[in-house]
Amino acid sequence: MSPLTKLFVVLQVILSIALTAAVVVYVSREDAQLANLKAAQTTALAAQSERDAAVAAMNAATSNANAVQERSNAQATQFNANITAAQQQLADLNVQLAKANTSNATQALQITQLTEGLKAATDTTANLNTTVAQLRTSSDEAVKRAAEASQRINELDNTLQVTEAERRNLAEQLAEATQNNQRLSRALQDLGGNVNEVIAGRVQPRTAGVAINGVIREKRDIAGVPYATISVGSADDVQRGMQFKVIQGDKFLGTLTVDSVEQQEATGRLQGPAVAEIVPGVQVRTQY
């Protein structure tokens, strides 16, 4: 019950009591009652006015209370709507949080997988680097062996060429010597000489009738035998079998016996006490 209603009830009770008192007084005291009645009527009128004012105030208060109640209801409705919206937002946020947690778990799994893949790739890279280093080492060794083999092949090819040239020269010398032997044998027989005695005699190497001078151009070993190339050849009347003295200043180093002859140079075997000292630039002479 609102305060205004209580006030109205209290007023009614008071008025009832007043009226009852007035009636009682009126009955007991008619004369006084009349005067009092008038006073009571006046008081009643005043009370009625007060009651009407109280009722009006109560109605106004009730209207205000209703307006306040309506505003409160409206506010409560709006608050409930806000709560509902907030709850919906909270539900949406929970859904988004669940999705985010799922996405984070997926990303964490992917990160773990990527980390493992990176570690595997790093290990593979390290193994590949090791393999590459080994392959480089093997390649360098192979290149070195190939270079050595190529050098050896070139040396063998040069030796083969020189050996082949020497073989041809020896074959030519053998054919020429065979022919010379045959001619000499026939000549000796025609002259009545003994071929066996001539063969058993000491044969001197051929030397030039004139002095031929030159220098050593190149020195090399073929199958352990020292050979040298000199700067004079057939243009200087050099012939196979001719012997040159190898000297350095006044020192005798050895001899060179010509095996092959070309236009501007000749090649022959070296012999003597100081073959190791024979180098390019050392002089050779047919007469010493």
Secondary structure by P-SEA (a helix, b strand, c coil): ccaaaaaaaaaaaaaaaaaaaaaaaaaacaaaaaaaaaaaaaaaaaaaaaaaaaaaaaaaaaaaaaaaaaaaaaaaaaaaaaaaaaaaaaaaaaaaaaaaaaaaaaaaaaaaaaaaaaaaaaaaaaaaaaaaaaaaaaaaaaaaaaaaaaaaaaaaaaaaaaaaaaaaaaaaaaaaaaaaaaaaaaaaaaacccaaaaaacccccccccbbbbbbbccccccccbbbbbccccccccccccbbbbbbccccccbbbbbccccccbbbbbbbccccccccccbbbbccc
